[in-house]
Amino acid sequence: MATPIIRIIMNGVTGRMGHNQHLLRSVLAIRDDGGIVRPDGSRLQVEPVLVGRNRDRLAELAARHGIAGYTTDLAAALADPAATVYFDAQVTGERPPAIRRAIEAGKHIYTEKPLACSVADGLSLAQAARRAGVTNGVVHDKLYLPGLRKLRRLVDAGFFGRILSVRGEFGYWVFEGDRQPAQRPSWNYRASGGGGIVLDMYCHWSYLLEHLFGPVRAVTTKAVTHIPERWDEQGNRYRATADDAAYGIFELDGGVVAQINSSWAVRVNRGELLELQVDGVEGSAVAGLFDCRVQHRVTTPRPAWNPDLPTEQDFRAQWQPVPDNEPVRNGFRAQWEQFLSDVDAGRPHAYDFLAGVRGLDLVDAALRSSAEGRRIELGQVA
């Protein structure tokens, strides 16, 4: 029996995220481990084809990793009938037209988020993919990370009882680029290029809140640009036109209230770059990308407010770790394996373009909330 091979057109994998998480730690890791095990015990092999604008960079990547196919001609790659999957990790503004071309070529589509820069563009892509009958998916990597999988276990087990609230802190200091190189590309801080922390991170908060606690029904957000000037990759000073911090309140189904601060202008004083605290009547948890700690109702101590004396309680020591009861896996690779298995089986992917549109709906509502200074209810994306 011939070994099935999925040939994947990978566009934009010379960038940081596309190269590290999607090419190296996902597709090449799957290839080097012998493929994906199918239900019948056989293996599904993968073969990447690199697409980008810099031929020298593509050639260097291909030679280093033993990849046979690479090109700067997207049209030629899409014309290859043997390549059935298209992946996009380009800058956000370049993504929708390339995805539309891939849909027209009959490719199954997997893409980084955000799917597009607006609800209208995202919905148009979702409708086009549905008409074409192609399997489609948007990256939901954080749902696959160990700390948040532990949190999901707690929710499913009823550990919290009635959930009251969620408090989230995300972010780190992104250097301005003058004294130290910035850790993020300059387009992230230009609105015209699809930049901004709301567009980037609220797509994450949409699916995290929806799949852990319930859909977002209303949002109140203040989006700001704390650092007005930055320096680009060539050392040129430019004016930042996109938001670099957002402070949000999210109202969820069932009365749960979530508050999440997102910032590229904050110095980290917590265990991980993302932490969520969930408080319920029966217990609480603090989850990051990898760790999760809990405090049950019966083990909750009795703090006393006394501003005249320093506290003698070590509050963090009063929480218990949730054990690692399953292997720690790369979240990007885990979703790649699920998406490719869905393509192989001819079934829809759980986190499809419409899920990506719901994220854009939250982005749109949050930016309107910030601009108008009021609470915004979300529309029903159907």
Helices and strands as residue ranges (DSSP letters): E 5-11, H 16-17, I 18-28, H 29-32, E 36-37, E 43-51, H 55-65, E 69-71, H 74-78, E 83-88, G 92-94, H 95-104, E 108-111, H 119-132, E 136-138, G 141-144, H 146-156, E 163-171, G 186-189, G 191-193, H 197-212, E 216-224, E 229-231, E 237-239, E 245-252, G 253-255, E 257-263, E 274-280, E 283-287, E 292-296, G 297-299, G 315-318, E 320-321, H 331-345, H 353-372, E 376-377
